[in-house]
Amino acid sequence: MPSDCSSDLSQITPNLFLSGVGPAQNLTLLKENSITHILGIGLRLQPKFPNEVTYKHVSLEDDPQVNIMRYFPDTYRFIDEAVKANGRVLVHCVAGISRSATIVIAYFMKSEGIGLYEAQMKVKSKRRIIHPNSGFVKQLKLFEAMRCELDMSHQPYRQFLTTKTAQEKTGKFLMDDSEHASISTLETSTNSTTSSHPDPSDDRKPTSARRLRCKKCRADLLSDKQLVEHESGAGQAAFGYRKRAMTLTPTVSQCASYHIEPVEWIKGVNDGELEGKIVCPNPKCEAKLGAWSWAGAPCSCGAWVAPSFSIHRNKVDESFSVPAE
C-alpha cells in the first residue's frame, strides 16, 4: 500500500468521502477518518475489512454505454441511511474520477434538491480530478429532468430503456436482464397520462388524447404517448434524450409510417427475435400493419431509426378524445 494514499482521499462533506481504490484498502486511513461505510463501484470487488466496515458493492464498468442510473436509488439509500446514523461513507471506484463521482453527484442532486451543475461543482471543489464519462453525464441530465426519480411515465427515460434493450437484443452491448424494463412494463406505464413529477411551470391546457386504431377492424392499438419522434434524414437513432414535443413536428408527419415504442402485443418482440412483422393483435383480423427491427431500419424520410418499430400510416386511423375540463 503506497504510503501517500491519503492524498487520494477527498472529504466532500463531514460525512462523505470520495477516492480511488487505494484508501478503501488502508484500514489505518479508514480508522483515522472514522469511516464506517464503504460503497465500492467496480468489478470483482470484495469486502477487505468486513468486521470493521459496512460494505455495499456495485458491479459495473466505466463505459458510457452502461446504465449507471439504475443504481441511483440503492446507492442513495445506502449513503443516506449511513449519514443519518452519524456514520461516515467512503465512495470509491478504481480512480475516483468517473463511476464513484457520478454516484456522489447523483446523491447530492437528490439529497439537497440541486441541479446537475451545482452538484458537480460541489464535488469538484473538493476533488478536482472528477470527470464522469459522457454517457454518465447524459444519464445525470436525464435524472435531473425526472427530478431525481426513475419515473417510468417520463418518455425520454422510457426511450433510454428501450435503447438499452435494443443494444442487448442486437449484441451491440451486453447487459443483465434486470438492467432494462420489460416490454409489458413499458406498455403498462402508458396508462398514466401525467408524470408523477409534473412541472409546475407547465401551464398548457389539456390536449386531446390521440389513439391509433386498426383501419380494417377498428381495434385499439396504442396511444400517442407510445409514438416516437425522429429527425428527418438525420441518420441517427430515434431514441435519445431529446424532450418530446406535444405534437408531431411537420417533418415527422411527412413520414409514411408512425414510429412507436415496442409494445407487448407485437409478435416475437419478447421471444428473442431480432426482427419481424407487426400485425393487428385482433386474432380475427391480423392485418399487416408494419415491421420491426431491434437493429434499426430506414424511414421513408431518409433517417435511420434504431430500434425501429414502424406502422404504415395507411393501415391505421387516428381517433381523438377531449379530456373533461
SERO-4910 file (N, C-alpha, C, O; in steps of 0.05 Angstrom, whole numbers):
BEGIN
 pado doro    nc1    nc2    nc3   cac1   cac2   cac3    cc1    cc2    cc3    oc1    oc2    oc3
  Met    A     17    -24      0      0      0      0     18     25      0     34     28     18
  Pro    A     14     43    -19     30     67    -20     26     83      5      4     86     15
  Ser    A     48     94     15     47    110     40     32    136     37     22    147     56
  Asp    A     29    145     12     16    171      8    -13    168     -3    -23    187    -14
  Cys    A    -25    144      1    -52    141     -9    -72    159      4    -95    163     -6
  Ser    A    -65    171     27    -83    190     40    -88    214     22   -109    227     24
  Ser    A    -70    220      4    -74    243    -14    -96    238    -35   -105    256    -48
  Asp    A   -103    212    -38   -125    205    -56   -152    205    -43   -172    199    -56
  Leu    A   -153    212    -17   -178    212     -3   -189    241     -1   -176    258     10
  Ser    A   -212    245    -13   -224    272    -14   -249    273      4   -267    257      0
  Gln    A   -249    291     23   -272    294     40   -291    315     28   -284    339     27
  Ile    A   -314    306     18   -332    323      4   -350    339     24   -354    363     22
  Thr    A   -360    324     44   -375    336     67   -364    322     92   -349    303     90
  Pro    A   -372    331    116   -363    318    140   -368    288    141   -353    274    154
  Asn    A   -388    278    127   -395    250    129   -392    235    103   -399    211    101
  Leu    A   -381    248     82   -379    234     56   -352    239     43   -343    262     40
  Phe    A   -339    217     36   -312    218     24   -313    205     -4   -331    189    -10
  Leu    A   -294    213    -21   -292    202    -48   -263    196    -54   -245    212    -47
  Ser    A   -258    173    -66   -230    166    -71   -228    145    -93   -248    135   -103
  Gly    A   -203    138   -100   -197    114   -116   -197     90    -97   -205     92    -74
  Val    A   -187     68   -107   -188     43    -92   -168     42    -69   -173     28    -49
  Gly    A   -146     57    -71   -125     56    -50   -135     61    -22   -131     43     -5
  Pro    A   -147     84    -16   -156     89     11   -175     68     22   -175     63     46
  Ala    A   -191     56      5   -210     35     14   -196     10     24   -209     -6     37
  Gln    A   -170      7     17   -155    -16     25   -135    -11     48   -118    -27     54
  Asn    A   -138     13     59   -119     21     81   -135     25    107   -148     45    111
  Leu    A   -134      5    124   -150      5    148   -142     28    167   -159     40    180
  Thr    A   -116     33    168   -107     55    185   -119     82    177   -129     97    193
  Leu    A   -119     86    151   -130    111    140   -161    112    145   -171    133    151
  Leu    A   -174     90    141   -203     89    146   -209     96    175   -228    111    181
  Lys    A   -194     85    194   -199     90    222   -192    119    229   -206    131    245
  Glu    A   -171    129    218   -163    157    223   -185    177    215   -188    198    227
  Asn    A   -201    169    195   -222    187    185   -250    177    194   -270    187    185
  Ser    A   -250    158    213   -275    147    224   -295    138    203   -319    142    206
  Ile    A   -285    126    182   -302    116    161   -315     90    169   -301     71    176
  Thr    A   -342     89    168   -357     66    178   -369     50    155   -376     27    158
  His    A   -373     63    132   -386     50    109   -369     55     84   -358     76     80
  Ile    A   -368     34     67   -355     37     41   -374     28     19   -385      6     19
  Leu    A   -377     46     -1   -392     40    -25   -373     37    -48   -362     58    -57
  Gly    A   -368     13    -57   -349      9    -79   -362      5   -105   -381    -10   -108
  Ile    A   -352     19   -126   -363     17   -153   -342      5   -171   -322     19   -177
  Gly    A   -346    -19   -181   -325    -31   -198   -330    -61   -202   -351    -71   -193
  Leu    A   -311    -74   -214   -314   -103   -220   -298   -119   -200   -276   -111   -191
  Arg    A   -310   -142   -192   -296   -162   -175   -286   -150   -149   -264   -156   -140
  Leu    A   -302   -133   -137   -295   -121   -111   -302   -140    -89   -323   -154    -90
  Gln    A   -286   -142    -68   -291   -158    -45   -287   -142    -19   -269   -125    -18
  Pro    A   -304   -146      1   -300   -131     26   -273   -138     38   -267   -162     43
  Lys    A   -257   -119     44   -230   -124     54   -229   -124     85   -213   -139     97
  Phe    A   -247   -108     97   -248   -107    126   -277   -110    136   -288    -92    147
  Pro    A   -289   -134    131   -317   -137    136   -325   -135    166   -348   -129    172
  Asn    A   -306   -139    184   -311   -137    212   -309   -108    222   -316   -102    245
  Glu    A   -298    -91    205   -293    -63    214   -311    -43    199   -317    -22    210
  Val    A   -320    -50    175   -334    -31    158   -359    -44    146   -359    -68    140
  Thr    A   -380    -29    142   -404    -38    128   -401    -33     98   -395    -10     90
  Tyr    A   -404    -54     81   -398    -51     53   -424    -53     36   -443    -66     43
  Lys    A   -422    -40     13   -440    -44     -9   -424    -42    -35   -409    -22    -39
  His    A   -426    -62    -53   -411    -61    -78   -430    -61   -101   -450    -76   -101
  Val    A   -424    -45   -121   -439    -44   -146   -421    -52   -169   -400    -39   -173
  Ser    A   -427    -73   -183   -410    -83   -204   -417    -70   -231   -438    -76   -243
  Leu    A   -400    -52   -241   -404    -41   -267   -378    -29   -278   -360    -22   -262
  Glu    A   -376    -27   -304   -352    -17   -317   -355     13   -322   -377     24   -321
  Asp    A   -332     26   -326   -332     55   -333   -335     57   -363   -316     62   -377
  Asp    A   -359     53   -372   -366     52   -401   -390     70   -405   -410     67   -391
  Pro    A   -389     88   -425   -412    106   -430   -438     92   -436   -459    103   -432
  Gln    A   -436     66   -445   -460     51   -452   -474     39   -427   -497     30   -429
  Val    A   -460     38   -405   -471     25   -381   -493     42   -369   -492     66   -368
  Asn    A   -514     28   -360   -536     42   -346   -530     44   -317   -537     28   -300
  Ile    A   -516     66   -310   -509     71   -282   -533     82   -267   -534     80   -242
  Met    A   -551     94   -281   -574    107   -268   -591     88   -253   -604     95   -233
  Arg    A   -592     63   -261   -608     43   -248   -600     39   -219   -615     30   -202
  Tyr    A   -575     46   -213   -564     42   -186   -568     66   -168   -563     65   -144
  Phe    A   -578     88   -179   -580    113   -163   -598    109   -138   -590    118   -116
  Pro    A   -621     96   -140   -638     94   -116   -624     78    -93   -625     86    -70
  Asp    A   -612     55   -100   -600     39    -79   -575     52    -67   -571     51    -43
  Thr    A   -559     65    -84   -535     78    -73   -542    102    -57   -529    108    -36
  Tyr    A   -563    116    -65   -572    139    -49   -581    129    -22   -575    141     -1
  Arg    A   -596    108    -22   -607     97      4   -584     89     22   -585     94     47
  Phe    A   -564     76     11   -541     67     28   -527     91     40   -521     90     64
  Ile    A   -521    111     24   -507    135     35   -525    149     55   -516    157     76
  Asp    A   -550    153     48   -568    169     64   -572    156     92   -572    170    112
  Glu    A   -576    130     92   -580    117    118   -556    118    135   -558    121    160
  Ala    A   -532    115    123   -507    117    138   -503    145    150   -496    147    173
  Val    A   -508    165    134   -504    193    143   -524    200    165   -516    212    185
  Lys    A   -549    191    162   -569    197    183   -563    183    209   -572    191    230
  Ala    A   -547    161    207   -540    146    232   -513    156    242   -500    143    259
  Asn    A   -504    180    232   -479    192    240   -454    176    232   -433    177    245
  Gly    A   -458    160    211   -435    145    200   -420    162    180   -429    184    173
  Arg    A   -398    152    171   -382    165    151   -378    146    128   -370    123    131
  Val    A   -383    156    104   -384    138     80   -361    146     61   -357    169     55
  Leu    A   -347    125     52   -328    128     30   -339    116      5   -346     92      5
  Val    A   -341    131    -16   -350    121    -43   -325    121    -60   -311    141    -63
  His    A   -320     97    -72   -295     95    -88   -300     78   -113   -319     62   -114
  Cys    A   -284     83   -134   -282     64   -156   -252     58   -159   -238     57   -139
  Val    A   -242     55   -183   -213     50   -186   -197     75   -182   -177     76   -167
  Ala    A   -206     97   -196   -190    122   -195   -205    145   -181   -193    165   -175
  Gly    A   -231    141   -174   -246    162   -162   -251    186   -180   -252    209   -172
  Ile    A   -254    179   -206   -257    200   -226   -285    200   -239   -298    221   -242
  Ser    A   -294    176   -248   -318    175   -264   -341    161   -250   -361    174   -243
  Arg    A   -339    135   -244   -361    120   -233   -370    130   -206   -393    136   -201
  Ser    A   -351    130   -187   -357    139   -160   -366    168   -159   -384    175   -144
  Ala    A   -354    185   -176   -361    213   -177   -390    216   -186   -405    233   -176
  Thr    A   -398    200   -206   -426    200   -216   -445    194   -193   -466    207   -191
  Ile    A   -439    173   -178   -457    165   -156   -459    187   -135   -481    192   -125
  Val    A   -437    200   -128   -437    221   -108   -452    246   -119   -467    258   -104
  Ile    A   -448    253   -144   -463    275   -156   -493    270   -155   -509    287   -147
  Ala    A   -501    246   -162   -530    239   -162   -541    240   -133   -563    248   -129
  Tyr    A   -524    232   -114   -533    233    -86   -539    262    -78   -559    267    -65
  Phe    A   -521    281    -84   -525    308    -76   -549    321    -91   -563    337    -80
  Met    A   -552    313   -116   -575    324   -131   -601    317   -117   -619    334   -115
  Lys    A   -603    293   -107   -628    284    -94   -630    293    -65   -650    303    -57
  Ser    A   -608    291    -50   -609    297    -22   -612    327    -17   -624    335      3
  Glu    A   -600    344    -34   -601    372    -30   -620    387    -49   -623    411    -48
  Gly    A   -632    372    -67   -651    384    -86   -638    404   -104   -649    425   -110
  Ile    A   -613    398   -113   -599    417   -130   -595    405   -158   -599    381   -162
  Gly    A   -588    422   -177   -585    413   -205   -558    400   -209   -541    400   -192
  Leu    A   -555    389   -233   -531    375   -240   -506    392   -238   -486    384   -227
  Tyr    A   -507    416   -249   -484    434   -249   -475    440   -221   -451    438   -215
  Glu    A   -494    448   -204   -487    455   -177   -475    431   -161   -456    434   -146
  Ala    A   -487    407   -166   -477    383   -152   -449    376   -162   -432    368   -146
  Gln    A   -445    379   -188   -419    372   -199   -398    392   -188   -375    383   -181
  Met    A   -404    417   -186   -385    437   -176   -380    433   -146   -358    437   -137
  Lys    A   -400    424   -132   -396    418   -103   -376    396    -99   -358    398    -82
  Val    A   -377    375   -116   -358    353   -113   -331    361   -124   -310    355   -113
  Lys    A   -331    375   -147   -306    383   -160   -290    402   -143   -265    403   -144
  Ser    A   -303    418   -126   -289    437   -109   -272    423    -88   -253    434    -78
  Lys    A   -279    398    -82   -264    382    -63   -246    361    -76   -227    351    -64
  Arg    A   -253    354   -101   -237    334   -116   -236    343   -145   -254    336   -160
  Arg    A   -216    357   -152   -215    370   -178   -213    350   -202   -219    357   -224
  Ile    A   -204    326   -196   -199    307   -218   -224    292   -228   -223    277   -246
  Ile    A   -247    297   -215   -271    282   -224   -278    288   -253   -275    311   -262
  His    A   -287    268   -267   -294    272   -295   -312    248   -304   -302    230   -317
  Pro    A   -338    249   -297   -355    227   -306   -355    225   -337   -353    245   -351
  Asn    A   -356    200   -347   -355    197   -376   -380    208   -389   -400    213   -375
  Ser    A   -380    211   -415   -401    225   -429   -428    211   -426   -449    225   -424
  Gly    A   -428    185   -425   -454    171   -422   -465    175   -394   -490    177   -391
  Phe    A   -448    176   -374   -458    181   -347   -469    209   -344   -488    214   -330
  Val    A   -456    228   -357   -466    256   -356   -493    258   -368   -511    272   -358
  Lys    A   -498    244   -391   -524    244   -403   -545    233   -385   -567    242   -383
  Gln    A   -537    212   -370   -556    199   -352   -562    218   -328   -584    218   -318
  Leu    A   -542    232   -319   -546    252   -297   -565    274   -307   -582    283   -291
  Lys    A   -563    282   -332   -581    302   -343   -609    291   -344   -629    305   -337
  Leu    A   -612    266   -352   -638    254   -352   -650    251   -324   -674    255   -320
  Phe    A   -633    244   -305   -641    242   -277   -650    269   -267   -670    270   -252
  Glu    A   -637    290   -274   -645    317   -267   -672    324   -279   -689    336   -265
  Ala    A   -676    316   -304   -702    322   -317   -725    308   -304   -748    317   -305
  Met    A   -719    285   -291   -740    270   -277   -742    277   -248   -756    264   -232
  Arg    A   -729    299   -240   -729    309   -213   -719    287   -193   -730    283   -172
  Cys    A   -698    274   -202   -683    255   -186   -700    230   -177   -696    220   -155
  Glu    A   -718    222   -195   -733    198   -192   -732    182   -218   -731    195   -239
  Leu    A   -731    156   -217   -733    140   -241   -762    137   -248   -776    119   -239
  Asp    A   -772    155   -264   -800    159   -270   -808    145   -296   -801    155   -318
  Met    A   -822    122   -294   -829    108   -318   -850    122   -336   -854    114   -359
  Ser    A   -862    143   -326   -881    158   -342   -866    180   -358   -879    194   -374
  His    A   -840    183   -353   -824    203   -367   -814    191   -393   -797    173   -392
  Gln    A   -824    201   -416   -818    187   -441   -788    185   -448   -780    164   -458
  Pro    A   -772    206   -444   -744    203   -450   -731    180   -435   -712    167   -445
  Tyr    A   -740    175   -410   -729    153   -395   -738    126   -407   -722    107   -409
  Arg    A   -763    125   -416   -773    101   -429   -757     96   -455   -751     73   -461
  Gln    A   -751    117   -469   -735    114   -494   -707    105   -487   -695     89   -502
  Phe    A   -696    115   -465   -669    107   -457   -669     77   -451   -651     62   -459
  Leu    A   -690     67   -437   -691     38   -431   -695     22   -456   -684      0   -458
  Thr    A   -711     32   -475   -715     18   -500   -688     15   -515   -683     -5   -527
  Thr    A   -672     37   -515   -646     35   -528   -629     14   -515   -615     -1   -529
  Lys    A   -629     12   -489   -613     -8   -475   -623    -36   -483   -607    -54   -486
  Thr    A   -649    -39   -485   -660    -65   -494   -650    -72   -522   -643    -95   -527
  Ala    A   -651    -52   -539   -642    -57   -567   -613    -65   -568   -605    -82   -583
  Gln    A   -597    -51   -552   -568    -58   -551   -563    -86   -542   -546   -100   -552
  Glu    A   -579    -95   -523   -577   -123   -514   -586   -142   -536   -572   -162   -541
  Lys    A   -609   -137   -548   -620   -155   -567   -601   -159   -591   -599   -181   -602
  Thr    A   -588   -137   -600   -572   -138   -623   -543   -146   -617   -527   -149   -635
  Gly    A   -537   -148   -591   -509   -156   -584   -489   -133   -585   -465   -138   -583
  Lys    A   -499   -108   -589   -480    -86   -590   -468    -81   -563   -445    -72   -561
  Phe    A   -483    -86   -542   -473    -83   -515   -488   -101   -497   -513    -98   -495
  Leu    A   -475   -120   -484   -489   -139   -467   -494   -128   -440   -477   -114   -429
  Met    A   -517   -135   -428   -524   -126   -402   -541   -148   -389   -552   -165   -403
  Asp    A   -544   -147   -362   -561   -168   -350   -590   -161   -353   -597   -138   -359
  Asp    A   -607   -181   -349   -636   -177   -355   -649   -156   -337   -669   -145   -345
  Ser    A   -638   -151   -314   -651   -132   -296   -645   -103   -304   -657    -85   -292
  Glu    A   -628    -99   -323   -620    -72   -329   -640    -56   -345   -641    -32   -344
  His    A   -657    -70   -360   -677    -56   -376   -705    -63   -368   -710    -84   -356
  Ala    A   -724    -46   -375   -751    -51   -368   -763    -71   -387   -755    -73   -411
  Ser    A   -781    -87   -377   -795   -106   -394   -814    -91   -413   -822    -69   -406
  Ile    A   -821   -104   -435   -839    -91   -453   -866    -86   -440   -879    -66   -444
  Ser    A   -875   -106   -423   -901   -102   -410   -900    -79   -391   -920    -65   -388
  Thr    A   -877    -74   -378   -875    -51   -360   -877    -25   -375   -891     -7   -367
  Leu    A   -864    -24   -398   -865      0   -415   -894      5   -424   -903     27   -424
  Glu    A   -908    -17   -431   -935    -14   -442   -954     -6   -420   -970     12   -424
  Thr    A   -952    -18   -396   -970    -12   -375   -967     16   -365   -987     29   -358
  Ser    A   -943     27   -365   -939     54   -354   -951     75   -371   -954     98   -362
  Thr    A   -959     68   -396   -971     89   -413  -1000     94   -405  -1012    114   -414
  Asn    A  -1011     78   -386  -1037     84   -377  -1038    109   -361  -1060    121   -357
  Ser    A  -1015    118   -350  -1014    143   -336  -1010    166   -355   -992    166   -371
  Thr    A  -1028    185   -354  -1027    207   -373  -1011    231   -363  -1005    249   -378
  Thr    A  -1003    230   -338   -986    252   -327   -962    241   -313   -963    218   -303
  Ser    A   -941    256   -311   -917    248   -297   -923    249   -267   -939    265   -258
  Ser    A   -909    232   -252   -911    233   -223   -897    257   -212   -899    263   -188
  His    A   -883    272   -229   -870    297   -220   -876    318   -241   -859    326   -256
  Pro    A   -901    328   -241   -908    348   -261   -893    374   -257   -885    381   -235
  Asp    A   -888    387   -279   -874    413   -279   -893    435   -272   -912    440   -287
  Pro    A   -890    448   -249   -908    469   -241   -908    493   -260   -927    509   -260
  Ser    A   -887    496   -276   -886    518   -295   -900    512   -321   -903    530   -338
  Asp    A   -910    487   -324   -923    479   -348   -952    486   -346   -968    472   -333
  Asp    A   -961    508   -359   -988    517   -357  -1005    511   -381  -1025    524   -387
  Arg    A   -996    491   -397  -1011    484   -421  -1038    472   -414  -1040    458   -394
  Lys    A  -1058    477   -431  -1084    465   -427  -1083    436   -435  -1067    428   -451
  Pro    A  -1101    419   -423  -1102    392   -431  -1108    390   -460  -1126    404   -470
  Thr    A  -1094    372   -474  -1099    369   -503  -1114    344   -508  -1117    327   -490
  Ser    A  -1124    341   -532  -1139    317   -540  -1121    293   -539  -1097    295   -547
  Ala    A  -1131    271   -530  -1116    246   -529  -1119    231   -555  -1142    225   -563
  Arg    A  -1097    226   -568  -1098    212   -594  -1091    183   -591  -1073    176   -576
  Arg    A  -1106    166   -605  -1101    137   -605  -1101    128   -634  -1114    139   -652
  Leu    A  -1086    106   -638  -1086     94   -665  -1102     69   -664  -1101     53   -646
  Arg    A  -1118     65   -685  -1135     41   -688  -1131     28   -715  -1124     41   -735
  Cys    A  -1134      2   -715  -1131    -13   -740  -1153     -4   -759  -1176     -4   -752
  Lys    A  -1145      3   -783  -1164     12   -803  -1183    -10   -812  -1206     -4   -819
  Lys    A  -1175    -34   -811  -1191    -57   -820  -1212    -65   -800  -1236    -68   -807
  Cys    A  -1204    -68   -774  -1223    -78   -755  -1230    -59   -732  -1247    -64   -715
  Arg    A  -1217    -36   -732  -1220    -15   -712  -1210    -22   -684  -1217     -9   -665
  Ala    A  -1193    -43   -683  -1182    -50   -657  -1164    -27   -647  -1148    -15   -662
  Asp    A  -1165    -22   -621  -1149     -1   -609  -1120    -12   -606  -1116    -34   -596
  Leu    A  -1101      3   -616  -1073     -6   -617  -1055      7   -596  -1042     -7   -580
  Leu    A  -1055     33   -595  -1037     47   -577  -1044     76   -575  -1060     87   -590
  Ser    A  -1031     90   -556  -1036    119   -551  -1014    135   -563   -993    125   -570
  Asp    A  -1019    161   -564   -998    179   -575   -973    180   -557   -952    188   -566
  Lys    A   -976    172   -532   -953    171   -514   -933    149   -523   -910    149   -514
  Gln    A   -942    131   -539   -925    109   -549   -913    115   -576   -900     98   -588
  Leu    A   -918    139   -587   -906    147   -612   -878    159   -607   -874    172   -586
  Val    A   -860    154   -625   -832    163   -621   -825    181   -645   -830    175   -668
  Glu    A   -813    204   -638   -805    223   -659   -776    219   -667   -760    207   -652
  His    A   -769    228   -691   -741    228   -700   -737    251   -719   -757    263   -729
  Glu    A   -712    258   -724   -706    280   -742   -705    270   -771   -692    249   -776
  Ser    A   -717    284   -789   -718    275   -817   -691    273   -829   -676    293   -829
  Gly    A   -685    250   -840   -660    246   -855   -635    250   -839   -613    253   -851
  Ala    A   -637    250   -813   -613    255   -796   -595    231   -794   -571    233   -787
  Gly    A   -606    208   -800   -590    184   -799   -581    176   -771   -560    164   -768
  Gln    A   -597    183   -751   -589    177   -723   -612    162   -710   -634    160   -721
  Ala    A   -605    150   -687   -625    135   -673   -648    153   -664   -644    176   -656
  Ala    A   -672    142   -665   -695    158   -656   -695    161   -626   -705    181   -615
  Phe    A   -685    141   -611   -687    141   -582   -663    156   -571   -640    146   -573
  Gly    A   -668    179   -559   -646    195   -547   -656    209   -523   -675    201   -510
  Tyr    A   -643    232   -517   -650    247   -493   -666    272   -499   -670    289   -482
  Arg    A   -674    275   -525   -689    299   -532   -716    300   -518   -729    280   -514
  Lys    A   -724    324   -510   -750    327   -498   -772    323   -519   -770    333   -541
  Arg    A   -792    307   -512   -813    301   -531   -832    324   -534   -841    336   -514
  Ala    A   -839    331   -559   -858    352   -564   -886    341   -559   -890    317   -559
  Met    A   -905    360   -556   -932    351   -550   -946    341   -575   -965    325   -574
  Thr    A   -937    350   -599   -949    340   -624   -926    333   -643   -904    342   -639
  Leu    A   -933    318   -663   -913    311   -682   -905    335   -698   -921    352   -705
  Thr    A   -879    338   -704   -869    360   -720   -878    357   -749   -883    334   -757
  Pro    A   -879    378   -765   -885    376   -793   -867    356   -808   -876    342   -826
  Thr    A   -841    356   -800   -822    338   -813   -830    309   -809   -831    294   -828
  Val    A   -836    302   -784   -843    274   -778   -869    267   -791   -873    244   -799
  Ser    A   -888    286   -792   -914    279   -804   -912    272   -833   -931    261   -845
  Gln    A   -890    278   -846   -886    271   -875   -877    242   -878   -878    232   -900
  Cys    A   -870    229   -856   -861    201   -858   -885    184   -866   -908    189   -858
  Ala    A   -879    162   -880   -900    144   -888   -909    126   -866   -930    112   -868
  Ser    A   -895    126   -844   -901    108   -821   -900    123   -795   -887    143   -792
  Tyr    A   -915    112   -776   -912    120   -748   -890    103   -736   -889     79   -740
  His    A   -873    115   -720   -853    100   -705   -862     99   -676   -868    120   -664
  Ile    A   -862     75   -665   -873     71   -639   -854     57   -620   -833     47   -629
  Glu    A   -861     57   -594   -846     42   -575   -853     12   -579   -874      6   -590
  Pro    A   -835     -6   -572   -842    -35   -573   -864    -40   -553   -862    -32   -529
  Val    A   -885    -53   -562   -908    -60   -544   -911    -90   -543   -903   -104   -561
  Glu    A   -924    -99   -522   -924   -128   -516   -939   -144   -537   -932   -168   -541
  Trp    A   -959   -132   -550   -975   -148   -569   -961   -154   -596   -971   -169   -612
  Ile    A   -938   -141   -600   -923   -146   -625   -910   -174   -623   -894   -179   -605
  Lys    A   -917   -192   -641   -907   -219   -641   -877   -220   -644   -865   -208   -662
  Gly    A   -864   -236   -627   -835   -241   -629   -818   -222   -613   -794   -227   -610
  Val    A   -829   -200   -604   -813   -179   -592   -801   -188   -565   -780   -179   -557
  Asn    A   -815   -207   -552   -805   -217   -526   -794   -246   -529   -790   -259   -508
  Asp    A   -790   -255   -553   -783   -283   -557   -754   -286   -568   -747   -307   -578
  Gly    A   -738   -266   -565   -710   -268   -574   -706   -262   -603   -683   -264   -613
  Glu    A   -727   -256   -618   -724   -250   -646   -713   -221   -650   -718   -204   -633
  Leu    A   -700   -217   -672   -688   -190   -677   -705   -173   -696   -702   -149   -696
  Glu    A   -723   -185   -711   -740   -170   -729   -765   -186   -736   -766   -210   -731
  Gly    A   -785   -173   -746   -809   -187   -754   -830   -167   -765   -824   -144   -769
  Lys    A   -854   -178   -769   -876   -162   -779   -894   -153   -756   -895   -167   -736
  Ile    A   -906   -130   -759   -926   -121   -740   -954   -126   -752   -960   -115   -773
  Val    A   -970   -142   -738   -997   -148   -747  -1017   -140   -726  -1009   -138   -703
  Cys    A  -1041   -135   -734  -1062   -128   -715  -1065   -149   -694  -1066   -173   -700
  Pro    A  -1067   -142   -668  -1069   -161   -647  -1096   -175   -645  -1099   -195   -631
  Asn    A  -1116   -165   -660  -1142   -178   -661  -1140   -204   -676  -1134   -203   -700
  Pro    A  -1144   -227   -663  -1140   -253   -676  -1159   -257   -700  -1153   -274   -717
  Lys    A  -1181   -242   -701  -1199   -245   -723  -1191   -227   -747  -1204   -228   -768
  Cys    A  -1171   -211   -743  -1162   -192   -763  -1134   -198   -773  -1130   -207   -796
  Glu    A  -1115   -194   -755  -1086   -198   -761  -1077   -185   -787  -1061   -196   -802
  Ala    A  -1088   -161   -792  -1079   -146   -816  -1050   -138   -812  -1042   -131   -790
  Lys    A  -1035   -138   -834  -1007   -130   -832  -1006    -99   -830  -1017    -85   -846
  Leu    A   -992    -90   -808   -991    -62   -802   -964    -49   -808   -962    -26   -814
  Gly    A   -943    -65   -805   -916    -54   -809   -895    -74   -803   -899    -98   -806
  Ala    A   -872    -65   -793   -849    -83   -788   -833    -72   -765   -835    -48   -758
  Trp    A   -816    -89   -753   -799    -81   -731   -771    -93   -733   -768   -115   -745
  Ser    A   -752    -80   -722   -724    -90   -722   -709    -77   -699   -708    -52   -697
  Trp    A   -698    -93   -681   -682    -82   -660   -656    -69   -671   -646    -50   -658
  Ala    A   -647    -78   -693   -622    -67   -705   -627    -40   -719   -609    -25   -723
  Gly    A   -652    -35   -726   -659    -10   -739   -667    -14   -768   -662    -35   -780
  Ala    A   -679      7   -780   -687      6   -808   -690     35   -818   -694     53   -802
  Pro    A   -688     39   -844   -691     66   -855   -720     75   -855   -738     58   -860
  Cys    A   -725    100   -850   -752    112   -853   -754    124   -881   -734    129   -894
  Ser    A   -779    128   -890   -783    139   -916   -772    167   -919   -767    177   -941
  Cys    A   -768    181   -896   -757    208   -897   -727    209   -900   -715    230   -905
  Gly    A   -714    185   -899   -685    184   -902   -670    180   -877   -646    175   -878
  Ala    A   -683    181   -854   -670    177   -828   -666    147   -823   -683    130   -831
  Trp    A   -645    140   -809   -641    113   -799   -651    112   -771   -641    127   -754
  Val    A   -672     96   -765   -684     95   -739   -677     69   -726   -683     47   -736
  Ala    A   -665     70   -702   -657     46   -688   -662     48   -658   -653     68   -646
  Pro    A   -676     29   -646   -691      7   -659   -715     18   -674   -723     40   -670
  Ser    A   -725      2   -693   -747     11   -710   -772     -6   -706   -771    -30   -710
  Phe    A   -793      7   -697   -820     -5   -696   -838     13   -711   -847     34   -700
  Ser    A   -845      7   -735   -860     25   -752   -886     13   -762   -888    -10   -769
  Ile    A   -907     30   -762   -933     22   -771   -941     41   -794   -939     65   -792
  His    A   -949     29   -817   -956     45   -840   -980     63   -834  -1000     54   -823
  Arg    A   -978     88   -841  -1000    107   -836  -1026     99   -850  -1048    104   -840
  Asn    A  -1023     86   -873  -1048     79   -888  -1061     54   -877  -1081     45   -888
  Lys    A  -1049     42   -856  -1061     18   -844  -1076     24   -819  -1089      6   -807
  Val    A  -1075     49   -809  -1088     56   -784  -1103     82   -787  -1098     98   -805
  Asp    A  -1121     87   -768  -1135    112   -766  -1129    125   -739  -1123    111   -719
  Glu    A  -1130    151   -738  -1128    165   -712  -1155    171   -701  -1174    178   -716
  Ser    A  -1157    169   -675  -1182    177   -661  -1174    196   -638  -1152    193   -627
  Phe    A  -1192    214   -632  -1186    234   -612  -1208    234   -591  -1231    230   -596
  Ser    A  -1200    240   -566  -1219    245   -544  -1210    269   -529  -1186    271   -522
  Val    A  -1227    287   -523  -1220    312   -509  -1225    308   -479  -1247    302   -471
  Pro    A  -1204    311   -462  -1208    308   -433  -1228    328   -422  -1231    350   -432
  Ala    A  -1242    319   -401  -1262    337   -388  -1248    360   -374  -1226    356   -364
  Glu    A  -1260    383   -374  -1249    406   -361  -1249    402   -331  -1240    419   -316
***
